[in-house]
Amino acid sequence: MEKAPTAEALMRSRYSAYATHQVDYLVATTHVSQRHLYSKENILLWATSNNWQKLEVLKTTPTTVEFKAYYLDQNKQQHIHHEFSTFVQEDGIWYYVDGEYY
């Protein structure tokens, strides 16, 4: 796994991982303190039950990314996942910590 150079790069790679159902990558890039909140089964269900359309990065800081992820649900209804995500870098590796949803 190639290391993301910034929090934004990690967020973009995680979006791609959702779109391509790379559950192991999503777990590995979640901070260890938060992994217990997520199950591989739930991540896979969320990733596969939606058709991911596009990503729009709204604002970034060195440790946060606000974005909108556009997707179609199983009924082909358009949705927007709007999130303000927090990241942390440890030993040169970026991790997703948590997010606030709008």
Backbone hydrogen bonds in HBPLUS format (Angstrom, degrees):
<---DONOR---> <-ACCEPTOR-->    atom                        ^
c    i                          cat <-CA-CA->   ^        H-A-AA   ^      H-
h    n   atom  resd res      DA  || num        DHA   H-A  angle D-A-AA Bond
n    s   type  num  typ     dist DA aas  dist angle  dist       angle   num
A0010-LEU N   A0006-THR O   3.05 MM   4  6.36 154.5  2.12 145.4 152.2     1
A0011-MET N   A0007-ALA O   2.90 MM   4  6.20 161.9  1.93 153.4 158.4     2
A0012-ARG N   A0008-GLU O   2.91 MM   4  6.16 162.2  1.94 154.0 158.3     3
A0013-SER N   A0009-ALA O   2.98 MM   4  6.18 155.0  2.04 144.3 151.4     4
A0014-ARG N   A0010-LEU O   2.83 MM   4  6.09 147.8  1.94 150.8 160.3     5
A0015-TYR N   A0011-MET O   2.96 MM   4  6.27 151.8  2.04 149.0 156.2     6
A0016-SER N   A0012-ARG O   3.09 MM   4  6.40 162.5  2.12 147.2 151.4     7
A0017-ALA N   A0013-SER O   2.92 MM   4  6.15 144.6  2.04 137.8 148.2     8
A0018-TYR N   A0014-ARG O   2.93 MM   4  6.27 149.0  2.03 147.7 155.0     9
A0019-ALA N   A0015-TYR O   2.99 MM   4  6.34 161.8  2.03 152.7 157.7    10
A0020-THR N   A0016-SER O   2.95 MM   4  6.15 136.9  2.14 142.8 154.1    11
A0021-HIS N   A0017-ALA O   2.78 MM   4  5.63 100.5  2.42 135.6 151.6    12
A0022-GLN N   A0017-ALA O   2.82 MM   5  4.76 160.6  1.85 138.5 143.2    13
A0021-HIS N   A0018-TYR O   3.27 MM   3  4.98 163.2  2.30  98.7 103.6    14
A0026-LEU N   A0022-GLN O   3.21 MM   4  6.56 156.0  2.27 149.1 156.2    15
A0027-VAL N   A0023-VAL O   2.99 MM   4  6.29 159.0  2.03 158.0 163.1    16
A0028-ALA N   A0024-ASP O   2.92 MM   4  6.07 163.9  1.94 147.4 152.5    17
A0029-THR N   A0025-TYR O   2.94 MM   4  6.06 141.7  2.09 147.0 155.9    18
A0030-THR N   A0027-VAL O   3.15 MM   3  5.26 163.9  2.17 108.1 112.4    19
A0096-TYR N   A0029-THR O   2.76 MM  67  6.12 167.8  1.78 161.9 163.2    20
A0031-HIS N   A0096-TYR O   2.75 MM  65  5.67 171.3  1.76 159.3 156.8    21
A0034-GLN N   A0031-HIS O   2.83 MM   3  5.49 160.7  1.86 124.0 130.5    22
A0037-LEU N   A0034-GLN O   2.97 MM   3  5.71 162.3  2.00 123.8 129.5    23
A0038-TYR N   A0035-ARG O   3.06 MM   3  5.58 168.5  2.08 119.5 123.2    24
A0043-ILE N   A0039-SER O   2.99 MM   4  6.27 163.5  2.02 157.0 161.8    25
A0044-LEU N   A0040-LYS O   2.89 MM   4  6.01 165.1  1.91 150.4 154.8    26
A0045-LEU N   A0041-GLU O   2.94 MM   4  6.11 154.9  2.00 143.8 151.1    27
A0046-TRP N   A0042-ASN O   2.98 MM   4  6.16 167.2  2.00 150.3 153.0    28
A0047-ALA N   A0043-ILE O   2.89 MM   4  6.07 162.4  1.92 153.0 158.5    29
A0048-THR N   A0044-LEU O   2.88 MM   4  5.93 162.9  1.91 151.2 155.4    30
A0049-SER N   A0045-LEU O   2.92 MM   4  5.77 143.5  2.05 146.5 154.7    31
A0051-ASN N   A0072-LEU O   2.79 MM  21  4.97 166.0  1.81 150.5 155.5    32
A0072-LEU N   A0051-ASN O   2.92 MM  21  4.97 155.3  1.99 130.1 137.1    33
A0053-GLN N   A0070-TYR O   2.73 MM  17  5.31 165.6  1.75 145.8 148.4    34
A0070-TYR N   A0054-LYS O   2.88 MM  16  5.30 167.2  1.90 160.3 164.0    35
A0056-GLU N   A0068-LYS O   2.81 MM  12  5.11 155.4  1.87 156.1 162.6    36
A0068-LYS N   A0056-GLU O   2.81 MM  12  5.11 152.4  1.89 146.0 155.4    37
A0058-LEU N   A0066-GLU O   2.79 MM   8  5.40 155.5  1.85 143.0 149.7    38
A0059-LYS N   A0066-GLU O   3.30 MM   7  5.13 159.5  2.35 131.5 133.7    39
A0066-GLU N   A0059-LYS O   2.78 MM   7  5.13 169.2  1.80 160.0 161.8    40
A0061-THR N   A0064-THR O   2.96 MM   3  5.10 158.4  2.01 143.0 142.2    41
A0087-PHE N   A0063-THR O   2.82 MM  24  5.07 157.5  1.87 156.6 154.9    42
A0065-VAL N   A0085-SER O   3.02 MM  20  5.23 151.8  2.10 137.5 144.5    43
A0085-SER N   A0065-VAL O   2.78 MM  20  5.23 166.2  1.80 157.2 152.3    44
A0067-PHE N   A0083-GLU O   2.89 MM  16  5.58 159.0  1.94 160.4 167.3    45
A0083-GLU N   A0067-PHE O   2.97 MM  16  5.58 159.5  2.01 155.2 162.0    46
A0069-ALA N   A0081-HIS O   2.88 MM  12  5.00 158.1  1.93 135.1 141.9    47
A0081-HIS N   A0069-ALA O   2.81 MM  12  5.00 173.4  1.81 150.0 151.2    48
A0071-TYR N   A0079-HIS O   3.03 MM   8  5.40 164.1  2.06 144.9 147.8    49
A0079-HIS N   A0071-TYR O   2.78 MM   8  5.40 149.1  1.87 165.1 172.5    50
A0073-ASP N   A0077-GLN O   2.96 MM   4  5.41 155.6  2.02 142.6 147.6    51
A0076-LYS N   A0073-ASP O   2.90 MM   3  5.16 156.2  1.96 119.7 120.7    52
A0102-TYR N   A0082-HIS O   2.95 MM  20  5.41 160.3  1.99 149.2 151.5    53
A0084-PHE N   A0100-GLU O   2.83 MM  16  5.10 154.1  1.90 146.1 155.0    54
A0100-GLU N   A0084-PHE O   2.89 MM  16  5.10 156.6  1.95 133.9 140.2    55
A0086-THR N   A0098-ASP O   2.77 MM  12  5.45 161.2  1.81 167.1 168.5    56
A0097-VAL N   A0086-THR O   2.81 MM  11  5.50 165.7  1.83 157.0 153.8    57
A0088-VAL N   A0095-TYR O   3.00 MM   7  5.42 152.4  2.07 146.3 155.1    58
A0095-TYR N   A0088-VAL O   2.80 MM   7  5.42 145.5  1.91 151.6 163.1    59
A0090-GLU N   A0093-ILE O   2.85 MM   3  5.28 160.3  1.89 149.2 147.8    60
A0093-ILE N   A0090-GLU O   2.92 MM   3  5.28 161.4  1.96 115.7 121.9    61
